[in-house]
Amino acid sequence: MGNNLLKGKRGIIFGALNDMSIAWKVAEMAKEEGATFTLSNTHVACRMGEVVNLAKKTDSELIPADATNVEDLENVFKKSMEVLGGKIDFVLHSIGMSLNVRKKRVYHDLDYNYLQKTLDISAISFHKMLQVAFKLDAFNEWASVLALSYVAAQRTLYGYNDMADAKALLESIARSFGYILGREKKVRVNTISQSPTITTAGSGVKGFDGLMDFADRMSPLGNANAEDCARYCMVMFSDYTRKVTMQNLYHDGGFSSMGMSMRAMKQYNKSFDTGDVDDMY
Ligand SMILES: NC(=O)c1ccc[n+]([C@@H]2O[C@H](COP(=O)([O-])OP(=O)(O)OC[C@H]3O[C@@H](n4cnc5c(N)ncnc54)[C@H](O)[C@@H]3O)[C@@H](O)[C@H]2O)c1
């Protein structure tokens, strides 16, 4: 049962692939909270993917778009305003992909064509979305736009590869465009920096299981999962956060403020066979 946090709001949710996707949970919860929205994903995902079921379940129109293609994005915004019957109140950018990660090219041996694609799909697509919406005057005042990021934008994490650079760019775009959209249209733009989460994109990261476990041990509240992230998105799309903009908001159980935790230290010490550490803070 929702709390009508998004009652009467119209949105666009990009990036729901399957029921593990963060965007999938956001769509389910946005429906519960009273929003109407359209869904968008790649042409292939919309033709043969599970997102078709999500569209049925949430009574949403599915509008295919390659998020790197400006014409496709124009179509998503125009069609969304048409089927939803007005301008847009919230957008979720939940898109990420690296061919270097997929093809196991390490950071000191990047394929630069792949790097261009990583940056285009995972970060510049966010600029394209915002620019398209700005030019079409597609946002209502106090609309809220979110993109999902990761702490590798600030800190080096083994195996995250060129996605770290993409996330740094994504967060920068949120600030730069957030200024313009705030000034001109009273629209909020933020990124949520999410804990490692088991999804199709997440599982592609090298050593993902170890990373999940490490982050969980390091975080006083434990990792935030996809449902937790969806709940945070609801608050950020709601009218309760109208003056929050141009921020990278950590949603990670406290990970980003930690250096070392007792739980992580205990596990680390096991590898030296030195026995337990004291239970101290
Ligand atoms: N899973 C994690 O550990 C984690 C942690 C922090 C942030 N994130 C971020 O959350 C977001 C969502 O990822 P997820 O973990 O839910 O995985 P996911 O694989 O379910 O979602 C990624 C989505 O990107 C879409 N996509 C890829 N190329 C596209 C293109 N050219 N045009 C349009 N869509 C395209 C995919 O079809 C898919 O729906 C990503 O930005 C990811 O980097 C994930």
Ligand as a Chemical Component Dictionary entry (heavy atoms), coordinates in Angstrom:
data_LIG
# 
_chem_comp.id                   LIG 
_chem_comp.type                 NON-POLYMER 
_chem_comp.pdbx_formal_charge   0 
_chem_comp.three_letter_code    LIG 
# 
loop_
_chem_comp_atom.comp_id 
_chem_comp_atom.atom_id 
_chem_comp_atom.alt_atom_id 
_chem_comp_atom.type_symbol 
_chem_comp_atom.charge 
_chem_comp_atom.model_Cartn_x 
_chem_comp_atom.model_Cartn_y 
_chem_comp_atom.model_Cartn_z 
_chem_comp_atom.pdbx_ordinal 
LIG N1  N1  N 0  23.482 -2.666 -9.681  1  
LIG C1  C1  C 0  24.361 -1.934 -9.004  2  
LIG O1  O1  O 0  25.191 -2.444 -8.248  3  
LIG C2  C2  C 0  24.316 -0.438 -9.142  4  
LIG C3  C3  C 0  24.907 0.368  -8.146  5  
LIG C4  C4  C 0  24.901 1.757  -8.302  6  
LIG C5  C5  C 0  24.314 2.307  -9.444  7  
LIG N2  N2  N 1  23.753 1.488  -10.390 8  
LIG C6  C6  C 0  23.178 2.095  -11.584 9  
LIG O2  O2  O 0  21.796 1.873  -11.637 10 
LIG C7  C7  C 0  21.376 1.997  -12.995 11 
LIG C8  C8  C 0  20.454 0.835  -13.347 12 
LIG O3  O3  O 0  21.145 -0.371 -13.374 13 
LIG P1  P1  P 0  20.627 -1.720 -12.743 14 
LIG O4  O4  O 0  21.617 -2.119 -11.723 15 
LIG O5  O5  O -1 19.191 -1.625 -12.385 16 
LIG O6  O6  O 0  20.828 -2.760 -13.945 17 
LIG P2  P2  P 0  19.937 -3.137 -15.240 18 
LIG O7  O7  O 0  20.843 -3.939 -16.097 19 
LIG O8  O8  O 0  18.672 -3.750 -14.821 20 
LIG O9  O9  O 0  19.638 -1.719 -15.933 21 
LIG C9  C9  C 0  20.471 -1.118 -16.892 22 
LIG C10 C10 C 0  19.553 -0.651 -18.007 23 
LIG O10 O10 O 0  20.242 0.128  -18.985 24 
LIG C11 C11 C 0  19.562 -0.126 -20.212 25 
LIG N3  N3  N 0  20.347 0.331  -21.359 26 
LIG C12 C12 C 0  21.591 -0.087 -21.737 27 
LIG N4  N4  N 0  21.944 0.540  -22.880 28 
LIG C13 C13 C 0  20.917 1.386  -23.189 29 
LIG C14 C14 C 0  20.701 2.297  -24.258 30 
LIG N5  N5  N 0  21.606 2.503  -25.239 31 
LIG N6  N6  N 0  19.519 2.982  -24.295 32 
LIG C15 C15 C 0  18.589 2.800  -23.338 33 
LIG N7  N7  N 0  18.745 1.953  -22.300 34 
LIG C16 C16 C 0  19.903 1.250  -22.244 35 
LIG C17 C17 C 0  19.402 -1.640 -20.183 36 
LIG O11 O11 O 0  18.524 -2.126 -21.173 37 
LIG C18 C18 C 0  18.903 -1.827 -18.764 38 
LIG O12 O12 O 0  17.499 -1.715 -18.706 39 
LIG C19 C19 C 0  22.638 2.083  -13.832 40 
LIG O13 O13 O 0  22.933 3.429  -14.121 41 
LIG C20 C20 C 0  23.674 1.514  -12.896 42 
LIG O14 O14 O 0  24.987 1.932  -13.196 43 
LIG C21 C21 C 0  23.724 0.146  -10.245 44 
# 
loop_
_chem_comp_bond.comp_id 
_chem_comp_bond.atom_id_1 
_chem_comp_bond.atom_id_2 
_chem_comp_bond.value_order 
_chem_comp_bond.pdbx_ordinal 
LIG N1  C1  SING 1  
LIG C1  O1  DOUB 2  
LIG C1  C2  SING 3  
LIG C2  C3  SING 4  
LIG C2  C21 DOUB 5  
LIG C3  C4  DOUB 6  
LIG C4  C5  SING 7  
LIG C5  N2  DOUB 8  
LIG N2  C6  SING 9  
LIG N2  C21 SING 10 
LIG C6  O2  SING 11 
LIG C6  C20 SING 12 
LIG O2  C7  SING 13 
LIG C7  C8  SING 14 
LIG C7  C19 SING 15 
LIG C8  O3  SING 16 
LIG O3  P1  SING 17 
LIG P1  O4  DOUB 18 
LIG P1  O5  SING 19 
LIG P1  O6  SING 20 
LIG O6  P2  SING 21 
LIG P2  O7  DOUB 22 
LIG P2  O8  SING 23 
LIG P2  O9  SING 24 
LIG O9  C9  SING 25 
LIG C9  C10 SING 26 
LIG C10 O10 SING 27 
LIG C10 C18 SING 28 
LIG O10 C11 SING 29 
LIG C11 N3  SING 30 
LIG C11 C17 SING 31 
LIG N3  C12 SING 32 
LIG N3  C16 SING 33 
LIG C12 N4  DOUB 34 
LIG N4  C13 SING 35 
LIG C13 C14 SING 36 
LIG C13 C16 DOUB 37 
LIG C14 N5  SING 38 
LIG C14 N6  DOUB 39 
LIG N6  C15 SING 40 
LIG C15 N7  DOUB 41 
LIG N7  C16 SING 42 
LIG C17 O11 SING 43 
LIG C17 C18 SING 44 
LIG C18 O12 SING 45 
LIG C19 O13 SING 46 
LIG C19 C20 SING 47 
LIG C20 O14 SING 48 
# 
